[in-house]
Amino acid sequence: MRRYIYILMFVAVALFACNNADAQVGKRYYVNAGWQFNATPSGEFASSAQGWGGYLEGGYYIMPKLAVGAFASFNTNNEYIPKNTYYMDDRTALTTDMTFSLYQIPFGATLRYRFSRKELEPYVEAKLGANYSNQRNYMSTFYSYDSNWGFYASPEIGLTWHPFHRSNFGFQLAVYYSYATNRSTSFGMNGINNLGFKLGLSF
């Protein structure tokens, strides 16, 4: 019986040591994922603010405070247009309500600088990449759509809180602005401005 207790104690100590070792090494990288609230201020197509979004990002610290990585996210913004009558070029008229839907999937590379390596890690980040966008106009009996690609750039300010000593697990809060060069002649869209915040977990 005593032998089994010694074995269990040895395994527990070994696991604890490995966990601490991995946690210490783990601070050289980060993985963040969570919920994203996105607004499209002054949007020519859908100027709405909604929380139908999410994100995933990760990176490695090539220097104690400087990291390179990658990101991907998605946002859906919908704007309802009340019923109105629209007159066509062929002298016909259409009375209907509409819903504008703007869907975005940006992805690319990141460069992050953290100001400390303690439990609270404030940081600034720059993102560059591509943005796929899909625009849809839903009417009573039919819908029209367009899709396009654009260049994406985004500065971000955030804070990661690691409540457990020597552990990468934590919570993330960030605010961001982004601009994408997507254009749509069909919907009169000339670029996409985004402004929002993120709430997520850090691993």
C-alpha angles and dihedrals in degrees: 000000000000090000091058091049090053090049092050091047091050092050091048092050091046093050091047091051093047091048092052092046092050092046092052092049090042092068087075089071139036137203119191129183135164151097125333129201112202134188129188103208116196089006114172091207109027117004097183138127117221142152100230095121147093141185144205125192140160141176149169127236107236086180127025092266104017123079137177123203150131137266143192130183143160136215134187120196122183128187123190119216114199121234115292140156118253122195118215130212091251090061094257124125134216124200113196146120120246142203120210113207123192118189122186134184112184121181138163144097132334137205115198133186119192120199096210141014097217132101090289112053115183112189146172122218140189123205128196127177147092131312125209113200134186122193123195133180112201117199132175097276106011144011139217127212146183134187131198147159129240145171114268130207128172137172116204137190119197151154129223119197119201105191094181121070115249093000130119092212113109149115130279133208122179142161124208147178123207140179127200125190095220113143133190123187091188093060099028093244119156108179130329125251117199131188125175152115137253134218118189153125129276124216 
